[in-house]
Every structure is written in structure tokens, then in C-alpha cells.
Amino acid sequence: MSEDRRTREELLKENGELKKKLSEANAANVAKETFLSNMSHDIRTPMNAIVGMTALAKKYIDEKARVADALNKIDAASVHLLSLINDILDMSRINSGKMEMTPELFSLPALIHDTVSLIRPQLEKRGHRFELLADELETESFYGDTLRIRQILVNILSNAVKYTPDGGEISLSVKELEGEEGTKNVVFVCKDNGMGMSKDFVERIFEPFERVNNSTISGIEGTGLGMSIVKKLVDAMHGKIEIDSELSKGTAITISLPLKVSEETVDSQSLKGKDILIIEADEKQAARFKDILFSEGIACNIVSSAADALNAMTEISFRDASYSMVVIGEEMKGEGNIFELASYLTKSDPGLCLVLSSSADWDAIEYQAQKNGISAFIPVPFYKRSLINGLAQALSKNTGSSSSDPLFPDLKGKRILLVEDNMINREIAKEMLSSTGAEIITAENGREAVDAFTSSAPGYYSIILMDIQMPVMDGYTATEMIRGCGREDADLPIFAMTANTFAEDIAKAKASGMNGHVAKPIDLNILMQTLKKALL
């Protein structure tokens, strides 16, 4: 009898477990169906913009303003579509267990600057007030997976922008706490005063495909995968994530990552004895310049306006001396702007080293900055190492002249071997590269690339841009064969130029002997910067 009773109890227990699993499976199916419905809408939205705007550009091909407007909208839609695709691929890769962390030495202030630069256009479009609180950081250099850390920060900041009404307030604070030996816990806190979330939703937020609202109702687009990806990335880095949110009152997300600390050195010696002029109207930032430079025995003169700067330069000339460097800060009192002042200073003294220190996106302003004589950039926020080493590097590289078109490096006399199997991609890349004046030779697969290199005279090619997935022979194998061919010029720069953009792909490219990685779709600025660093 007891056996029968025990059997019934076991059956009831098993039945309960089966019902629970069935309920979970049904919930997962409903979530996936919702996800597919959302994705159908969200993917079609930018695709419709791309197709529609392309048709309009063709229709009004002779009307420059209309074509330019259409191209700008195609560009914005393409960026959004790419982000949707990346989320889906990331989640698929994580779930399949193929995601790997790739630690590398990085600058935390530079990472923060790059992240804020990526988000700033969204903030400005929505009219949000943004505050960055990172003054208390002391350590600058860490080891970590910068791509993944940036992905985490961009995701939580993007959500803050999306779910905060126009004109709202968003802040990002960064601080460091003592961790285990050789590490520090870097804590990021993103706060907003947006729509917030219910306690029930906060408990589900890390589940795949979850979103606060359906995009067809709220107009807020996304895959519902972002926070799930963030949680998995934070866990993979042995970090912690906490969310505090209340409906209609906003959200605070705290992420703590244990990161290995790197030894830091500063090159203050090369700046000692130099006359440095700094133009910065923000009192807090001016004090930061002064504290850092003076602590290393580096003298500087700090003024707040263009007029004061010109007076300072006149005064020093009376002593038969001149400034070795002028640093233009983020704020400047008086009329005129940074680039007008830079242009005037360059014309007055072509040998003057001009440096811009700003929170702006350097890629977006580099062309205009270099056109007006600014030769180096110090990202804000800056700390001791990034400021002093940045200024020292700028001074050592200063030539006192600027290119007639700084966006495109002058590569006349150099040869680029472009390895690309797709005809359209090859045509696009060749057209981009032709603006440098270099001779472009193409190959359609890795085997052709190896043959082209080994049959050429030593030093014939200056750089190789190598696709990865190609017929006959892939880019990794081709690179390994070139590196191992025994020629004296086999150490020439080879860069992957590929749609394989995961961290593991970048690590594999380096392992095969490549010098770096340029992602597709190709960003013209990034491609030109890569060529400059490799060849000039």
C-alpha cells in the first residue's frame, strides 16, 4: 500500500514538473513569437527607408539637395539595421557558447570618451541633459575586453536615451574600488529620469526578447535582446549588475567589473622646459590641467579666451621666445570658435604645435581640425597619463605643417594589394582607396594574393588589405603563407578588411599574423586612419 502511495506521489511530482516545463516552453514560444513579430516590424522599418530613399535618389538624381537628404537618411537607416543584426548575431553566438573574452591593455578614460561620443548624437537629438562624473578616477590603464565593455555601456546608455522623454536627464558616473590583488572593481552607474520599469518587468528584463513596450505601440525600436546580452557579458567578466527602477521616476543601472590594473608611466621629461599655453574657460577643467602638469614639474600658462591667448603670445615674443605648444580646451570665452583661432595661430606660426582637448567625437571633427592646423587630440575626460603622454607624443610628431586634405593621406608612390572576392565590395573599397593617390592592385582570393606577393619584387607592396572568407584560400591562411615565405618584406602591414567582426575574429586575425582589423561595412574615416598609422 505504501509502495502504491509512494508511486502516486512520485507520479504527481513528475506531473507537476512536466506541467512546469510545459508552461516554461509555452512562455518561451510566446516570447519568440513576439520577438519575431517585433523583428519583422523593426527590420522592415529601416529596410523600407533604404529602399524608398534609394528610389527617391534615383528619381531626383539631378537635384543635389534631395539626393544628399536621401543619402543621409539611407545612412541612418543602415546604421540602425546593422545594430539590429548585430544584436541577433551576438545572442546566437553567446547561446552557442562561441563567445570568448579577449583581454587587452586599454585606457579607461579613452574608452569612456569613445562611448560617450557614440551616444552623444542620440542625446542631442532628444535634447537630453547629460552629465559625466568621472573625476575621482585615479587608475587609467587596465586589461579587459574593450569591445565588450563598450558594448555594455553603449547598450545601457542607449536604453536610457530611448526610454527617457525628450529633454530628460541622464548621467554616467565611473569610480574605482579596491579589488583583489592586482585588480580594481570599476563601477559604472547610469541614471535617468525616464519612464522607469515595474518591479515585475525588472525581474524579467534579462530574459531574451523582453522589451518595455512593443515598438508598434511606442515607436521604440529594438530587439529585446540588449539587456540579456549585457547580463551574459557582465557574467562572463565575473562582474555584477543591479537595476533600481520605478515607473515614471527613472532607472539606475549599476555595473561592477573586476579589471586587472596595468603599471603606468608618464613621459613628463620631454615637456619640462617647454613653454605651453592652455586656453580653457571652464574653471574646473583649467584647474585639472594645472594640477596634473604642475605635479610633474611642467610649467604652463592658462588663459580663458582667444584674446588673452593672443596677448600671451605677443608678450612671450617680446622676450624673443615662443610657445612650443598651444592646447585649446573645450570652452573658450569671447567671440570666434576653436577652428577660427587654430587657423589664425597656424598662419601666424606654422611651426606651432596645436592640440585640441575635447569631449567631441574626433572622427567627426578631425577633417576640419587638421585643415585648420590642429595636429593632435586629447580626449576628455583626461587624467595624468593620457594628458602628459598625449602632449609629449604630439610635440614629438609635430612637423609644423598640415596636409591639404587631411582626411585622405597622401600615399602617392605606394601600392596597396586589395584582396576581396566580392565584386561590389571590391569596387567600393577600390574607389575609397583611390583618393589617397596610391596604386591599387586587386586579388580575388587568398591564393591570388599569395601569388601576387611572392611573384613581386621585394618592397613592391606597401600594405595588404585582406578579406577573410574567400573561395580557394581564406585570408587567415593567405596571411600565414605570406608571413612564412621567408622574404625580407614579409613583415609588411596586413590588415583584415572583413565582415567577421566578433572579438574572436579580431583575435584570430592577430594570431594569423595580421596587424589589425577594419570592419565592414567600411567606415571611410577608420580606413583612412588605419592607412595613416600603418604607412605614414
N, C-alpha and C positions, 0 to 999 in steps of 0.2 A: 504494500500500500504506500509506504513511504517512498519507494522507488517510483511509483506512478506519479506521486505528488511532486517529487523532485524533477521528474521528466516534464511534467506540465509547467513547473516553474521555469525550467530551462527553455522550454518552447515559448513561454510568454516573454522571457527576457530576449530571446533571439528575435521574436516577432517585433518587440519594441525597438530593437536595434535596427532591424530591416526597415521599419517604418521611418526611423530617424534618417537612415541613409537615403531612403526614397524621397523624403522631404527635402534633404540637402541637395540631392540630384535635381529635383524639380526646381528648387530655388536657383541652382546654378544654371539650369537650362533657361529659366525666365530671364536671368541676368544676361546670359549670352544672346538671347533673342533681342533684349533691349539694346544691348551693345551693337548688334548687327543693324538694328533699326537706326540707332544713333549714327553709326558709322556710314550707313547708306546716305543719310542726310548730310553729314559733315564732310564726307569725301566729295559728294556731288556739288556741294556749295562752292568750294574753290575751283573744282573742275569746270563748273558752269561759267565761272568768272574767266578762267583761262580760255575756254573755247569761245565764249561770247566776245571777249575783248580782242582776241586774235582776229575774229571775223570783222569786228569794227575797224581794227587797224588796217586790214586789207582793203576794206571799203573806202576808208578815208586816207589812203596811203600818201596822198599829196598834201594833206593838211598836218603839218608838223606838230602843232599843239595837241590835236586829237590823238595822233599816233603816240606821242610822248605820254599822254594821260593813260592811254590803254596799256602801254608797256609798264608803267608804274603799277597799275592795278594787277597786271599779269604777274609781276614780280612779287607783290604782296600775297597774292593767292598761292603762288608757287611755294613761298616760304611756309605758309600755313599748311598746305598739303604735305610738304616734306615733314613737318613736325608730327602730323597725324601718322604718317607711315613709320617714322622713327619710333613712336610710342608702341605701335603694334609689333614691330620687329624686336624692340627691346624686351617687351614682355614675353614674346615667344622664345627669345634666346635665354632669358632668365629661367623660365619654366623648364626648358630643356636641359638646364644645368651647364650651358656652354659659356656663361658669363664668367670672366676672370678679372680680378683686380690687377692693375698694372701700376705699382708704386713708382714714383719718380720724384726727384727733387723739384720743389716749386716754391714760388714766392706767394705767401698768403695775401699780402696787400695787392699784388698784381692780379691774383685770382678774384679778389673782391671787386677790384676795378673793372675787370673784364665782364664779370657777371652783371654788375650794375649798368654797364654800357649796353649790354644786350637787352636789358629790361627798360632802360630809360625812354626809348621811343614809345613804348606802351604806356608808361607813366605820364608822359607829356600829352599823348593823345587823349587820355582820360582826364587830364587836369588834376592828377593826384599830387599831394604834397608828400615828398619822400625825404626821409632823414636816415643818414648812415651814421651809426655810432660805433666807431672802431678805434677811438683814440687811446684806449688803455692797452692795446696790444703791445707786447714787447718783443716777442719772437716773430721773425719774418719768414724763415726758411724751414720747411717741413718736407717729409716724404709722404706721398699719398697719390691716389689716382685722381689727378686733376680733372680729367674729363667727367668722371662720375661725381666728384664733389660739385663741379659746376652744374651738372645736370640736376642734382638735388636742389641746389639753390635757385636755379632758373625756374624749376617746377613750382617750388613753394611761393616764389615771388610772383610768378605768372598767375597763380591761383589768387593771390592777394589782389592783383590788379583786376582780374576778371570778376571777382565776387565783391568788389568794393565799388559803390556808386561813384559816378564822376565827381571829382573834387574831394575825394576822401583822403584819409591819412594812412600812410604805410611807412613802416620803419624796419630797418635791418640792423641789429646790433651783433657785434662779434667780440668775444672775450676769450681768454685762455685761462684754464685752471690746471693746477699741478696734477699730473697723472702718474702712472708707474714710471720706473726709472727709464730715462731716455725718451719719454713721451709727455705730451700735454694734451688735455682734453680741450679741443677748440669748440666753443659753444656758439651756435648761430640761433638768433631769435628773430623771427619775422612776425610783426604785429600789424594788424589793420583794424579799421573801424567799419568793416563792411557788413554784409548780410548775416554772417555767422552761420552756425550749424546747430541743429538739435543734438541732444545727448545721444539719441538713438542713432543718428547718422554718423556721429563721431565714432561710435563703436563699429560701424561698417565701412568707414572711409578707406581702409587699407584693402578691402576686398576688390578684386578686379571688376571693371565695368561700372563701378559706382560713381554717380555724379549727383551734385546737389539738385539740379534741375535738368529736365530734358531740354536739349537745345532748341527743339521746335517750339517750345513754350517761352523760354527765357532769352533765346538768342545767344546763349553762352555755349561756345563750341568746345569740344574736347572728346577724348576717347573714353574717359573714365578709368584710364589705366595709370595716370600720372602718379597719384599718391601710393598706389600699390607698388609701382616701380621704385619710388622713393623709399618706402619701407624696406623692400628687399635689398636695395643698395646700402642703406644705413646698417641693416643687419649684417650684410657681407663685410662691412668695415668694422664690425664689432661695436657699433655706436648705439645711441638711443634716440628715440623720437617721441615727443609728447605733444598733445594738442589740447589747448584750452579754448573753448569756443562757446558762445551763447548767441541765440537767434537775435538778429537786429543790433547786436552790440559788438560784433567783430570776432576775430580769431587771433590766437597767438600760437605759433608752432616753434618748439624748441628742439634743436638737433644738436647732439653732442657727439663728436668724433674723436677717438684717440689717435693722435698722429705722432709719428716719430720726429723728434727735433733734429735739425741739422746744425752743425757748427757754422758760425757766421764770421766773416771777416770783412773789414771795410778798408777801402783804398783812400784813406784820408791824406796820405803823404803827398800825392800828386796835386792836391788842391791847396796845400799850405803855401803861403806866399803869393797866391794869385789874388787879383782884385776881382771880386764877384759882386755884381749888382742884382738885387732881387726886387721885383715890382709886385707887391701884394697888398691889396687894400683890406682884406679880411684880417682882423687883428689876431684872431686865434691861429690862423694859418701862418701869419707873419711870425708869431711867437714860436711856432713849431720849427720854422726854418732856422730861426735864431738859436733856439735851444740845441738843436741837433748839430748845427755847424760849429757853434761856439764850443760845444762839449768836446769836439775833436780838434780844437785849435785852428779852425778855419774861419778867417775873417770875412765878413760880408757887410754890405751897405744895403739896408732895406728901406724902400720908399713905397708910397701908396698910389702914385699917379704917374701918367706918362710925362706930365710937365716936370714933376720932381725928378724923374729919371733923366730927362734931357738936361736939367740943371746939374745933376750929379755928374753926368758925362762931360759937361762943359768945365766943371770945377776940376775934375781929375786931369783934363787936358792942359790946364794951366800949370800943373806940376810936371808937365812933359811925361805923363803916364796915360794909361788907358785901361779900361776893364777887359779882362780876358774872357769874361762870360757875363751874359745878362739872362737871368731867369725870369720869365714872365709868368706870374701866378694866375690863379683862377679869376680873381677880382681886381679891377683897376678903376680908380676914381677918375672923373673928368671925361671930356669928350673923346671920341675916336674909339677904335676897337683894337684888339690884340694884333690882328694881322696888319692893320694900317701902321701901328707902331713898329712891328717887326720889319715891315718893308722899309720904313724910314731909317731904322737903325742899320739895316743891311746896306742901304745905299750910302749911308754916312761912313760906315766902316765895314767893308766887305770881308775883312778877316775876323770879325766878331763872332763868337760862338753864342748862338741864341738857343735857349732851351725853354720849352713850354711845360708847365706843371699844371695839370688839369684833371678833372674827373670825366672829361669828354671822351668819346669814342675816337681813339687816334686813327683808326682805319677810315672813319667818316670824314675827318678833317685833315688827314695827312697831306693830301694833294695841295690844298690851299695853304697849309702851314709851311711846307717846304718851298712852295712857289714864292713865299714872302721871306724866305731866309731862315726859318726855324729848322734846325738840323737834328734836334733830339727831343725826346718826350719823357717826362717823369709822371707816371700815373698817380692820381690822388685816390685813396689815401697813400701817403708815403711814410716810411719810417727810416731809421738811421741808415741801414744797409742800402735800401733801394734809392734813397736820396743821394748819399755820398758816392756810391759806386756808379749811379746813373750819371751824375755830374762829371765824375772822373772819366768815364767812358766817352761822354760827349766831347770833353775837352781834348782827349787823345785822338778822336776821329775827326775833329773839326778841320776842314780844308779851306774855309773862308769863301766857298762858292756854292752855288746851288744849281741843280740841273734845270734846263729849260722846260722840261716836263718830268717832274719828279715821280709821277705815278708810274711811268714806263722807264725802266733803267735802260741806259744806252749799252746795248750788247753787240754793237757792230764788230764784225770780225770773229764773233763766237759762233759755234754750231751747236744746235740742240737736236738730239735724237728723240723724236716723239714716237712712242710705241703705243699704238691704240688700234684695236681690231674693228671698232665700230666706226663706220664711215662718217656719220653725222658728228659724233663726238670728236673724231679726228679733225674734221673741218672746223669745228668751233674752237678747239684748242690751238690749231694752227693759226687761225685768224687772230686770236688773242696774243699769241707769241710773236706774230709778225710785227706788232707795234714796237717791239724792242730793237728792231734792226738786225736781229740775229738771223743766221741761215737755218731754216728748219728742214730737217731730213726725217722722213717718216718710215715706220715699220709697222706691219700689221699683226705680228705676233712675236713671242719671245724668241723663237728660233731665228727669225729675220733680224731681230735686234742683236743677238749674239754674233751672227754672221757679219752684220754691218760694222760692229765694233771691231771684231778680230781681223777683218779684211782692210781696215783703215790704217792710215799711218799713225804712229804714236802721237797723242795730243790733238788728234783731229777733232774729236768731240769734246765740248766743254762741260756738258751735263746731259743726263738721260732722264726723261720723264716717262715712267713705266706704268702701264696698266697692269692689273693683276690677273683677272680672269680673261684668258685669251685661248684660242684654239692652238693646236700644235705644241706650244710651250707656254706655261704661265709666267707671270712676272717674277715670282719668287725664284723659280728655277733659273730663269734667264739671268737674274742678278747674281745668283751664286756662281753661275758659269763665268760671267764676266769678271767677278772678283777673283776667281780662281784660275784665270787663264795665264797668269804669270807675266803679263805685260806691265811695264813700269807705270803706265797711266790707268791701270785697272782700279785705282782708288778715286777716280773721278766722281763727282757728286751724282748719285742716282736717287731720284725721289719717286715714290709711289704716287700715281695720279689715278684714283680709283673710287668706286662707289662702295668698296669694302671699308666701312668707317667705324666699326666697333673697336673698342680698346684692344681686343685680342688681335685684330687685323693689323693695327698700328704696331703692336709688339712683334708680330710675325714679320712685318716688313723690316723692322730694325734687325731682327735676328737673321734675316737673309742677307744682310749687308747694305740695306738702303739707309740713306742719310735722313730721311724724313718722309712726310706723308701729306699730300694735298687731296682733300676730299672732293668728290663730285656730288652734286653739281658744283662746278668750279667757280670759286669766288675770285674775281679778277684781282682785287687788292691783295688777297692772300697769295695768289700765284706770283704776282709781281714782287711781293716782299720776299718770297722764297727764292726767287731768282737773284734778287739783290744780295741777300745774305750769302748765297752759295757762290756767286760769281764776281761780286764787287768788293 
